[in-house]
């Protein structure tokens, strides 16, 4: 079923697709599709907003398993942001660079929240976490997850600083929890 605007330009259409699901398409005054609303085969609703060139700009779904997602695209059609809530209720946010590679991820769940900042190859270079047990951590990794450093504070308040080589082996461990005091002569560590 088509709905015409002035000049007999198709402005909207309603149809039943081959799989039996309905769809509604809204068009601009030039007849180009700009908004698509449908239910998928499993009755999950889906909304797609397009720009004047027909490129996806906003894509929103609510899946039948209870998960939801919102995808935002740049002017060139590249995915730039992905916001999702899994069926378990855990949310996540992914930010992508202009080439479509993930540059940052924030995820939260029953065990806490984590922020990942990614390198040029998509590997996690920086990880900041806060856990449900009260512990927190900061991990810094070299290119391609090579050597790095980790700083954590356990739920009992004890801190730990460690360094790893390019193979993931701990090369140096500083038990900061044992530092008693600092004075002009240096740091005194208990035995």
N, CA, C and O of each residue as an XYZ file, in Angstrom:
764
protein
N       0.842     -1.146      0.000
C       0.000      0.000      0.000
C       0.907      1.234      0.000
O       1.789      1.358      0.850
N       0.691      2.135     -0.942
C       1.508      3.330     -1.078
C       0.716      4.569     -0.695
O      -0.498      4.631     -0.889
N       1.418      5.553     -0.149
C       0.831      6.835      0.197
C       1.605      7.900     -0.570
O       2.825      8.002     -0.445
N       0.888      8.692     -1.366
C       1.518      9.671     -2.226
C       1.421     11.064     -1.635
O       0.439     11.408     -0.977
N       2.440     11.854     -1.875
C       2.448     13.249     -1.462
C       2.166     14.131     -2.654
O       1.684     13.660     -3.684
N       2.465     15.412     -2.518
C       2.249     16.339     -3.622
C       3.128     15.938     -4.801
O       4.245     15.454     -4.621
N       2.613     16.145     -5.997
C       3.344     15.743     -7.192
C       3.333     14.243     -7.399
O       4.109     13.721     -8.199
N       2.469     13.548     -6.693
C       2.332     12.091     -6.790
C       3.629     11.340     -6.491
O       3.891     10.268     -7.036
N       4.436     11.939     -5.604
C       5.665     11.267     -5.159
C       5.313     10.330     -4.019
O       4.613     10.705     -3.078
N       5.815      9.090     -4.121
C       5.579      8.114     -3.061
C       6.270      8.593     -1.788
O       7.493      8.738     -1.769
N       5.493      8.844     -0.709
C       6.049      9.326      0.556
C       6.102      8.240      1.616
O       6.921      8.313      2.532
N       5.249      7.242      1.508
C       5.252      6.149      2.480
C       4.694      4.906      1.810
O       3.896      4.982      0.875
N       5.135      3.759      2.312
C       4.576      2.506      1.806
C       4.531      1.489      2.941
O       5.405      1.439      3.806
N       3.501      0.703      2.901
C       3.335     -0.367      3.866
C       3.269     -1.658      3.074
O       2.570     -1.742      2.065
N       3.998     -2.664      3.533
C       4.013     -3.935      2.810
C       4.231     -5.079      3.780
O       4.727     -4.893      4.892
N       3.853     -6.254      3.339
C       4.157     -7.499      4.052
C       5.264     -8.185      3.261
O       5.109     -8.460      2.071
N       6.381     -8.458      3.928
C       7.517     -9.077      3.257
C       7.277    -10.567      3.055
O       6.305    -11.126      3.564
N       8.167    -11.198      2.312
C       8.026    -12.619      1.984
C       7.948    -13.512      3.211
O       7.283    -14.547      3.183
N       8.634    -13.113      4.311
C       8.609    -13.927      5.523
C       7.359    -13.669      6.372
O       7.211    -14.244      7.451
N       6.463    -12.805      5.885
C       5.213    -12.512      6.592
C       5.309    -11.345      7.558
O       4.310    -10.985      8.179
N       6.470    -10.750      7.701
C       6.616     -9.629      8.626
C       6.283     -8.302      7.934
O       6.553     -8.129      6.745
N       5.696     -7.372      8.688
C       5.324     -6.083      8.098
C       6.497     -5.108      8.061
O       7.428     -5.206      8.860
N       6.437     -4.174      7.127
C       7.414     -3.095      7.067
C       6.720     -1.817      6.624
O       5.756     -1.834      5.859
N       7.242     -0.713      7.130
C       6.735      0.611      6.785
C       7.942      1.446      6.396
O       8.913      1.534      7.148
N       7.883      2.058      5.224
C       8.983      2.882      4.730
C       8.474      4.300      4.520
O       7.472      4.517      3.839
N       9.178      5.270      5.116
C       8.882      6.678      4.898
C       9.939      7.237      3.943
O      11.120      6.909      4.052
N       9.507      8.075      3.017
C      10.399      8.639      2.010
C      10.393     10.161      2.086
O       9.428     10.771      2.546
N      11.496     10.768      1.623
C      11.547     12.234      1.594
C      10.761     12.755      0.384
O      10.176     11.973     -0.365
N      10.754     14.071      0.201
C       9.946     14.649     -0.889
C      10.467     14.280     -2.271
O       9.781     14.505     -3.268
N      11.666     13.718     -2.344
C      12.200     13.245     -3.618
C      11.961     11.756     -3.827
O      12.377     11.190     -4.838
N      11.289     11.121     -2.867
C      10.966      9.707     -2.990
C      12.039      8.763     -2.480
O      11.908      7.547     -2.625
N      13.114      9.307     -1.876
C      14.183      8.448     -1.361
C      13.819      7.928      0.025
O      13.319      8.689      0.854
N      14.062      6.641      0.294
C      13.784      6.084      1.629
C      14.614      6.796      2.699
O      15.816      6.993      2.522
N      13.973      7.183      3.812
C      14.668      7.854      4.910
C      14.450      7.150      6.240
O      15.283      7.258      7.139
N      13.350      6.434      6.376
C      13.050      5.735      7.622
C      12.380      4.403      7.282
O      11.424      4.354      6.507
N      12.899      3.327      7.876
C      12.366      1.990      7.645
C      12.028      1.394      8.999
O      12.869      1.350      9.897
N      10.815      0.945      9.140
C      10.338      0.342     10.385
C       9.763     -1.019     10.033
O       8.929     -1.142      9.135
N      10.217     -2.037     10.748
C       9.748     -3.389     10.446
C       9.847     -4.256     11.683
O      10.524     -3.918     12.653
N       9.163     -5.369     11.628
C       9.416     -6.428     12.592
C      10.074     -7.548     11.808
O       9.670     -7.870     10.690
N      11.088     -8.128     12.412
C      11.810     -9.215     11.766
C      10.990    -10.494     11.877
O       9.911    -10.490     12.471
N      11.489    -11.582     11.312
C      10.761    -12.841     11.296
C      10.341    -13.339     12.663
O       9.326    -14.025     12.788
N      11.118    -13.000     13.707
C      10.772    -13.428     15.066
C      10.019    -12.331     15.828
O       9.966    -12.344     17.058
N       9.441    -11.388     15.087
C       8.651    -10.271     15.617
C       9.475     -9.252     16.396
O       8.911     -8.459     17.151
N      10.787     -9.255     16.229
C      11.636     -8.259     16.871
C      11.562     -6.957     16.075
O      11.777     -6.969     14.863
N      11.262     -5.828     16.735
C      11.184     -4.559     16.013
C      12.561     -4.038     15.611
O      13.558     -4.243     16.303
N      12.578     -3.354     14.461
C      13.822     -2.842     13.892
C      13.508     -1.506     13.219
O      12.579     -1.411     12.417
N      14.296     -0.467     13.555
C      14.137      0.859     12.951
C      15.464      1.248     12.321
O      16.518      1.111     12.943
N      15.412      1.730     11.099
C      16.603      2.166     10.390
C      16.341      3.562      9.834
O      15.356      3.784      9.130
N      17.242      4.512     10.159
C      17.158      5.868      9.624
C      18.295      6.051      8.630
O      19.445      5.710      8.910
N      17.957      6.594      7.465
C      18.939      6.781      6.398
C      19.099      8.262      6.085
O      18.180      9.051      6.302
N      20.283      8.642      5.567
C      20.472     10.034      5.162
C      19.966     10.226      3.736
O      19.438      9.296      3.126
N      20.131     11.443      3.210
C      19.623     11.758      1.880
C      20.321     10.975      0.775
O      19.827     10.922     -0.351
N      21.469     10.364      1.086
C      22.186      9.545      0.106
C      21.888      8.058      0.246
O      22.482      7.240     -0.456
N      20.982      7.703      1.139
C      20.607      6.309      1.328
C      21.526      5.529      2.250
O      21.401      4.309      2.359
N      22.467      6.227      2.928
C      23.385      5.542      3.843
C      22.757      5.411      5.221
O      22.071      6.315      5.697
N      23.005      4.263      5.857
C      22.538      4.050      7.225
C      23.148      5.104      8.135
O      24.342      5.392      8.043
N      22.326      5.688      9.023
C      22.828      6.633     10.014
C      22.484      6.174     11.420
O      23.294      6.339     12.331
N      21.294      5.598     11.622
C      20.859      5.095     12.920
C      20.177      3.754     12.697
O      19.336      3.620     11.809
N      20.540      2.764     13.504
C      19.962      1.422     13.401
C      19.628      0.970     14.818
O      20.515      0.850     15.663
N      18.360      0.722     15.070
C      17.911      0.369     16.422
C      17.096     -0.922     16.365
O      16.200     -1.074     15.534
N      17.431     -1.857     17.277
C      16.706     -3.126     17.337
C      16.408     -3.507     18.781
O      17.124     -3.128     19.708
N      15.355     -4.251     18.939
C      15.012     -4.882     20.213
C      14.762     -6.348     19.874
O      13.720     -6.695     19.318
N      15.708     -7.192     20.208
C      15.649     -8.603     19.813
C      14.677     -9.392     20.686
O      14.357     -8.989     21.804
N      14.214    -10.519     20.157
C      13.256    -11.346     20.891
C      13.876    -11.996     22.129
O      13.143    -12.431     23.017
N      15.236    -12.074     22.211
C      15.884    -12.641     23.394
C      16.015    -11.624     24.529
O      16.538    -11.955     25.593
N      15.541    -10.382     24.315
C      15.605     -9.348     25.334
C      16.761     -8.381     25.166
O      16.822     -7.377     25.875
N      17.679     -8.651     24.251
C      18.795     -7.734     24.012
C      18.344     -6.582     23.119
O      17.401     -6.716     22.339
N      19.036     -5.447     23.247
C      18.741     -4.275     22.433
C      20.049     -3.689     21.929
O      21.110     -3.912     22.511
N      19.959     -2.931     20.832
C      21.152     -2.260     20.329
C      20.774     -0.986     19.589
O      19.695     -0.861     19.010
N      21.712     -0.046     19.637
C      21.603      1.212     18.915
C      22.939      1.427     18.233
O      23.972      1.500     18.899
N      22.929      1.530     16.916
C      24.145      1.736     16.143
C      24.065      3.091     15.469
O      23.049      3.424     14.859
N      25.134      3.878     15.574
C      25.193      5.198     14.947
C      26.332      5.198     13.938
O      27.437      4.738     14.227
N      26.047      5.720     12.749
C      27.006      5.719     11.643
C      27.434      7.148     11.313
O      26.671      8.094     11.506
N      28.659      7.291     10.816
C      29.148      8.581     10.352
C      28.612      8.896      8.969
O      27.901      8.086      8.374
N      28.951     10.071      8.458
C      28.456     10.503      7.154
C      28.880      9.593      6.021
O      28.184      9.497      5.010
N      30.015      8.922      6.175
C      30.479      8.019      5.120
C      29.873      6.623      5.228
O      30.199      5.744      4.430
N      28.997      6.412      6.204
C      28.346      5.118      6.375
C      29.092      4.154      7.272
O      28.665      3.010      7.430
N      30.201      4.584      7.866
C      30.986      3.727      8.753
C      30.403      3.744     10.164
O      30.081      4.805     10.697
N      30.272      2.582     10.751
C      29.779      2.477     12.122
C      30.729      3.223     13.048
O      31.937      2.991     13.000
N      30.203      4.126     13.904
C      31.032      4.912     14.821
C      30.718      4.640     16.282
O      31.593      4.801     17.133
N      29.481      4.226     16.602
C      29.133      3.942     17.990
C      28.123      2.807     18.040
O      27.200      2.737     17.228
N      28.317      1.913     19.016
C      27.431      0.775     19.185
C      27.092      0.680     20.665
O      27.959      0.393     21.491
N      25.861      0.916     20.988
C      25.351      0.824     22.356
C      24.464     -0.412     22.415
O      23.572     -0.578     21.583
N      24.701     -1.276     23.387
C      23.935     -2.517     23.465
C      23.644     -2.880     24.912
O      24.383     -2.518     25.828
N      22.561     -3.598     25.090
C      22.235     -4.218     26.370
C      21.956     -5.684     26.058
O      21.048     -6.004     25.291
N      22.743     -6.566     26.658
C      22.574     -7.994     26.419
C      21.311     -8.498     27.108
O      20.742     -7.809     27.954
N      20.886     -9.675     26.750
C      19.681    -10.251     27.360
C      19.852    -10.431     28.870
O      18.861    -10.479     29.599
N      21.091    -10.530     29.346
C      21.373    -10.646     30.783
C      21.184     -9.312     31.509
O      21.140     -9.266     32.739
N      21.074     -8.222     30.729
C      20.946     -6.889     31.312
C      22.247     -6.121     31.359
O      22.257     -4.965     31.782
N      23.349     -6.726     30.937
C      24.661     -6.072     30.961
C      24.805     -5.106     29.784
O      24.670     -5.513     28.630
N      25.082     -3.814     30.071
C      25.243     -2.838     28.995
C      26.686     -2.753     28.507
O      27.622     -3.088     29.233
N      26.846     -2.304     27.275
C      28.182     -2.034     26.737
C      28.088     -0.906     25.718
O      27.051     -0.687     25.093
N      29.196     -0.205     25.574
C      29.297      0.892     24.615
C      30.614      0.731     23.887
O      31.662      0.597     24.520
N      30.574      0.743     22.559
C      31.788      0.668     21.755
C      31.873      1.913     20.885
O      30.905      2.292     20.224
N      33.039      2.540     20.893
C      33.304      3.681     20.029
C      34.295      3.228     18.975
O      35.286      2.568     19.287
N      34.027      3.584     17.726
C      34.856      3.134     16.620
C      35.476      4.332     15.922
O      34.885      5.411     15.878
N      36.676      4.135     15.373
C      37.329      5.230     14.656
C      36.737      5.356     13.255
O      35.820      4.615     12.900
N      37.249      6.278     12.467
C      36.662      6.547     11.148
C      36.823      5.397     10.169
O      36.175      5.381      9.123
N      37.692      4.419     10.498
C      37.843      3.251      9.633
C      36.968      2.084     10.077
O      36.919      1.049      9.412
N      36.277      2.252     11.205
C      35.401      1.202     11.710
C      36.030      0.286     12.733
O      35.411     -0.696     13.142
N      37.273      0.589     13.167
C      37.927     -0.222     14.186
C      37.531      0.278     15.574
O      37.415      1.482     15.800
N      37.326     -0.654     16.494
C      36.959     -0.295     17.862
C      38.130      0.420     18.521
O      39.246     -0.099     18.550
N      37.872      1.620     19.053
C      38.925      2.371     19.733
C      38.694      2.429     21.242
O      39.642      2.616     22.004
N      37.452      2.272     21.678
C      37.152      2.276     23.109
C      35.920      1.419     23.361
O      34.976      1.410     22.571
N      35.949      0.703     24.477
C      34.815     -0.126     24.883
C      34.590      0.073     26.371
O      35.532      0.035     27.163
N      33.351      0.283     26.741
C      32.983      0.309     28.150
C      31.931     -0.764     28.350
O      30.916     -0.779     27.653
N      32.162     -1.653     29.287
C      31.229     -2.744     29.558
C      30.984     -2.827     31.058
O      31.881     -2.581     31.863
N      29.776     -3.170     31.411
C      29.422     -3.299     32.816
C      28.582     -4.552     32.988
O      27.795     -4.923     32.117
N      28.767     -5.189     34.122
C      28.003     -6.395     34.391
C      27.924     -6.646     35.875
O      28.210     -5.756     36.675
N      27.537     -7.851     36.252
C      27.392     -8.203     37.657
C      28.717     -8.175     38.412
O      28.726     -8.012     39.632
N      29.832     -8.330     37.709
C      31.133     -8.373     38.370
C      31.840     -7.021     38.378
O      32.928     -6.907     38.945
N      31.256     -5.999     37.769
C      31.856     -4.672     37.767
C      31.883     -4.065     36.383
O      31.242     -4.566     35.460
N      32.633     -2.980     36.245
C      32.725     -2.283     34.974
C      34.158     -2.209     34.495
O      35.089     -2.176     35.299
N      34.336     -2.184     33.162
C      35.666     -2.123     32.575
C      35.656     -1.176     31.388
O      34.722     -1.172     30.586
N      36.706     -0.374     31.288
C      36.927      0.507     30.150
C      38.174      0.013     29.431
O      39.231     -0.132     30.044
N      38.052     -0.244     28.134
C      39.179     -0.657     27.307
C      39.448      0.429     26.276
O      38.521      0.904     25.620
N      40.698      0.823     26.129
C      41.119      1.698     25.044
C      42.006      0.859     24.139
O      42.955      0.225     24.600
N      41.695      0.858     22.863
C      42.358     -0.047     21.929
C      43.409      0.657     21.091
O      43.348      1.865     20.864
N      44.380     -0.133     20.634
C      45.425      0.355     19.751
C      44.990      0.295     18.304
O      43.839     -0.019     18.003
N      45.909      0.596     17.419
C      45.602      0.663     15.996
C      45.171     -0.673     15.406
O      44.475     -0.693     14.391
N      45.565     -1.784     16.009
C      45.173     -3.102     15.511
C      43.972     -3.679     16.252
O      43.613     -4.839     16.048
N      43.351     -2.874     17.112
C      42.176     -3.330     17.843
C      42.472     -4.014     19.158
O      41.548     -4.365     19.891
N      43.771     -4.215     19.479
C      44.116     -4.872     20.738
C      43.897     -3.899     21.890
O      44.047     -2.687     21.733
N      43.544     -4.445     23.046
C      43.340     -3.609     24.234
C      44.694     -3.136     24.745
O      45.524     -3.948     25.152
N      44.919     -1.825     24.726
C      46.187     -1.259     25.189
C      46.074     -0.761     26.626
O      47.023     -0.868     27.403
N      44.907     -0.216     26.974
C      44.675      0.284     28.327
C      43.380     -0.329     28.839
O      42.368     -0.332     28.138
N      43.413     -0.848     30.062
C      42.229     -1.439     30.686
C      42.101     -0.866     32.095
O      43.031     -0.936     32.899
N      40.954     -0.310     32.368
C      40.654      0.237     33.688
C      39.420     -0.494     34.195
O      38.382     -0.492     33.533
N      39.525     -1.121     35.366
C      38.399     -1.920     35.855
C      38.079     -1.612     37.309
O      38.948     -1.258     38.106
N      36.815     -1.759     37.615
C      36.319     -1.642     38.982
C      35.410     -2.840     39.197
O      34.400     -2.997     38.510
N      35.772     -3.678     40.147
C      35.076     -4.949     40.322
C      34.092     -4.919     41.487
O      34.230     -4.129     42.420
N      33.113     -5.782     41.410
C      32.071     -5.847     42.433
C      32.629     -6.178     43.810
O      32.026     -5.819     44.821
N      33.772     -6.857     43.866
C      34.364     -7.214     45.158
C      35.122     -6.050     45.799
O      35.666     -6.196     46.894
N      35.162     -4.885     45.119
C      35.843     -3.715     45.662
C      37.240     -3.509     45.121
O      37.854     -2.481     45.405
N      37.761     -4.438     44.361
C      39.099     -4.282     43.792
C      39.035     -3.433     42.520
O      38.005     -3.366     41.849
N      40.162     -2.789     42.207
C      40.271     -1.971     41.002
C      41.601     -2.279     40.332
O      42.530     -2.772     40.972
N      41.687     -1.986     39.040
C      42.930     -2.262     38.343
C      43.140     -1.363     37.145
O      42.188     -0.862     36.546
N      44.403     -1.167     36.806
C      44.812     -0.435     35.618
C      45.900     -1.263     34.950
O      46.936     -1.546     35.551
N      45.655     -1.649     33.698
C      46.630     -2.425     32.932
C      47.043     -1.628     31.702
O      46.195     -1.117     30.972
N      48.334     -1.525     31.480
C      48.891     -0.845     30.312
C      49.678     -1.877     29.523
O      50.534     -2.569     30.075
N      49.389     -1.978     28.231
C      50.065     -2.987     27.408
C      50.762     -2.312     26.241
O      50.294     -1.297     25.725
N      51.880     -2.882     25.834
C      52.594     -2.396     24.664
C      51.878     -2.795     23.390
O      50.842     -3.459     23.425
N      52.429     -2.394     22.289
C      51.865     -2.716     20.980
C      51.730     -4.232     20.825
O      52.623     -4.980     21.223
N      50.634     -4.676     20.257
C      50.335     -6.098     20.065
C      50.376     -6.874     21.379
O      50.801     -8.029     21.414
N      49.933     -6.232     22.454
C      49.860     -6.833     23.785
C      51.221     -7.306     24.284
O      51.316     -8.297     25.007
N      52.265     -6.595     23.896
C      53.608     -6.924     24.359
C      53.750     -6.493     25.812
O      52.758     -6.385     26.534
N      54.974     -6.250     26.236
C      55.277     -5.896     27.626
C      54.336     -4.824     28.150
O      53.828     -3.993     27.397
N      54.115     -4.864     29.469
C      53.207     -3.894     30.049
C      53.388     -3.750     31.540
O      54.318     -4.294     32.135
N      52.483     -3.012     32.123
C      52.503     -2.776     33.560
C      51.077     -2.866     34.078
O      50.127     -2.531     33.371
N      50.935     -3.318     35.306
C      49.627     -3.431     35.947
C      49.695     -2.844     37.347
O      50.647     -3.085     38.089
N      48.701     -2.091     37.689
C      48.543     -1.555     39.033
C      47.165     -1.974     39.496
O      46.170     -1.706     38.823
N      47.102     -2.622     40.627
C      45.807     -3.036     41.159
C      45.753     -2.769     42.650
O      46.773     -2.734     43.338
N      44.549     -2.583     43.121
C      44.314     -2.466     44.554
C      43.253     -3.511     44.873
O      42.134     -3.453     44.362
N      43.614     -4.458     45.715
C      42.709     -5.554     46.053
C      41.615     -5.068     46.996
O      41.698     -3.969     47.545
N      40.604     -5.882     47.176
C      39.461     -5.476     48.002
C      39.832     -5.255     49.464
O      39.068     -4.628     50.197
N      40.989     -5.757     49.908
C      41.434     -5.494     51.276
C      42.255     -4.205     51.368
O      42.736     -3.848     52.444
N      42.415     -3.502     50.226
C      43.146     -2.247     50.200
C      44.608     -2.377     49.855
O      45.303     -1.368     49.735
N      45.096     -3.596     49.691
C      46.518     -3.777     49.399
C      46.790     -3.555     47.909
O      46.131     -4.152     47.057
N      47.766     -2.691     47.601
C      48.100     -2.407     46.201
C      49.168     -3.366     45.672
O      49.911     -3.973     46.443
N      49.229     -3.490     44.358
C      50.230     -4.332     43.724
C      50.600     -3.710     42.386
O      49.726     -3.325     41.609
N      51.898     -3.613     42.119
C      52.408     -3.105     40.855
C      53.266     -4.196     40.239
O      54.179     -4.705     40.889
N      52.984     -4.561     38.991
C      53.777     -5.595     38.339
C      54.095     -5.188     36.906
O      53.380     -4.400     36.286
N      55.200     -5.755     36.398
C      55.643     -5.493     35.036
C      55.800     -6.827     34.329
O      56.252     -7.801     34.931
N      55.428     -6.880     33.052
C      55.525     -8.117     32.287
C      56.363     -7.904     31.032
O      56.450     -6.797     30.501
N      56.981     -8.998     30.570
C      57.755     -8.923     29.335
C      56.832     -9.200     28.147
O      55.620     -9.330     28.314
N      57.407     -9.288     26.961
C      56.629     -9.501     25.750
C      55.949    -10.852     25.651
O      55.170    -11.086     24.727
N      56.231    -11.752     26.596
C      55.628    -13.082     26.593
C      54.611    -13.256     27.720
O      54.101    -14.357     27.930
N      54.318    -12.185     28.439
C      53.368    -12.253     29.542
C      53.960    -12.707     30.855
O      53.227    -12.893     31.826
N      55.272    -12.890     30.911
C      55.939    -13.305     32.144
C      56.175    -12.097     33.048
O      56.612    -11.044     32.583
N      55.889    -12.252     34.320
C      56.137    -11.172     35.274
C      57.642    -11.025     35.437
O      58.322    -11.969     35.836
N      58.164     -9.838     35.127
C      59.602     -9.593     35.220
C      59.965     -8.851     36.488
O      61.102     -8.924     36.953
N      59.004     -8.138     37.049
C      59.271     -7.392     38.273
C      57.968     -7.222     39.020
O      56.942     -6.892     38.425
N      58.005     -7.441     40.296
C      56.830     -7.328     41.145
C      57.178     -6.440     42.315
O      58.116     -6.734     43.056
N      56.449     -5.368     42.496
C      56.677     -4.458     43.610
C      55.505     -4.568     44.584
O      54.409     -4.093     44.285
N      55.720     -5.177     45.724
C      54.631     -5.304     46.706
C      54.434     -3.992     47.456
O      54.928     -3.821     48.570
N      53.718     -3.082     46.840
C      53.529     -1.754     47.422
C      52.819     -1.800     48.767
O      52.931     -0.871     49.568
N      52.103     -2.860     49.008
C      51.389     -2.962     50.282
C      52.361     -3.027     51.447
O      51.977     -2.739     52.581
N      53.616     -3.401     51.198
C      54.582     -3.544     52.282
C      55.387     -2.274     52.534
O      56.215     -2.233     53.445
N      55.151     -1.253     51.744
C      55.864      0.009     51.955
C      55.324      0.641     53.230
O      54.130      0.921     53.337
N      56.204      0.862     54.189
C      55.772      1.403     55.487
C      55.758      2.920     55.488
O      54.769      3.521     55.908
N      56.823      3.552     55.032
C      56.864      4.999     55.054
C      57.899      5.476     54.039
O      58.748      4.710     53.585
N      57.810      6.707     53.711
C      58.757      7.301     52.779
C      59.414      8.482     53.484
O      58.725      9.312     54.077
N      60.741      8.561     53.423
C      61.442      9.689     54.016
C      62.499     10.176     53.028
O      62.686      9.562     51.977
N      63.196     11.274     53.347
C      64.178     11.790     52.401
C      65.264     10.799     52.028
O      65.879     10.945     50.972
N      65.522      9.799     52.852
C      66.583      8.844     52.560
C      66.113      7.736     51.631
O      66.937      6.970     51.132
N      64.831      7.630     51.389
C      64.342      6.586     50.489
C      63.108      5.907     51.028
O      62.493      6.360     51.993
N      62.767      4.832     50.400
C      61.586      4.065     50.759
C      62.022      2.840     51.545
O      62.910      2.106     51.111
N      61.416      2.619     52.678
C      61.729      1.456     53.512
C      60.668      0.395     53.268
O      59.469      0.656     53.368
N      61.126     -0.796     52.951
C      60.216     -1.907     52.688
C      60.402     -2.933     53.793
O      61.526     -3.273     54.161
N      59.280     -3.421     54.318
C      59.392     -4.435     55.366
C      59.882     -5.733     54.762
O      59.629     -5.983     53.584
N      60.580     -6.577     55.526
C      61.126     -7.832     55.002
C      60.041     -8.830     54.648
O      60.342     -9.934     54.195
